[in-house]
Amino acid sequence: MGKVSAQVFLALLLSLFFLLEKSRIHRLFVQLEQSRLGWFFKEAGYLGRKFVNSFGKVIEVQFIIAFVNSILSVIALWVLGFPNLLALGVMVFLLGLVPVLGVFVSLIPLCTIAYSLGGGVKVLSVLIMVVVLHALESYVLNPKLMSSKTNLPTFITFIILVFGEHFLGIWGLILGIPIFIFFLDLVGVDSAQQLSKKEETGTK
């Protein structure tokens, strides 16, 4: 938790500096594109914009998933008789922004409260709730929302998430889709949206 908090704080700090000096940073990169290595910086800027655009879609999907997960969690906790539902909902939402790991971290306070309310039976109920919500997030929400935002087929999206988590762990769930779309751009495929449009016109 300390390491993650430090990374979040550093990210917010760098984002603040970037926004405050956005115009100066833009002028610097314009000068770099006009330098002797301008060809390199133009290519790097093009590839960077492509990757950031893909990454933004993934972050947007993660926010939606975390929000849906927090709403469902609050409803389930209300049924189980938990107090302070608003605070617990905010906690589940914030931890839900971290794929997979956030679910397990949220288990610690939830199981502690459950044990104080009803002992082992209540803890078991919370574990079942978390397993069901995690399965819903991993196998339904994540692939479906990712496919709708990136215009990739759900099957391809699901395969990318499985392989990304296997080879890169948690970061694979975040970076798998942007890397795949970035690869499509590198091999000359403009966007998955154009592919889907061509398929629709072909079937018609």
Buried (B, 14 or more C-beta within 10 A) or exposed (E): EEEEEEEEEEEEEEEEEEEEEEEEEEEEBEEBBEEEEEEEBBEBBEEEEBBEBBBEBBEEBBEEBBBBBBEBBBEBBEEBEBEEEEEBBEBBBBBBBBBBEBBEBBBEBBBEBBBEBBEEEBBEBBBEBBEEBBEBBBEEBBBBBBBEBBBBBBEBBBBBBBEBBEEBEBEBBBBBBBBBBBEBBEEEEEBBEEBBEEEEEEEE
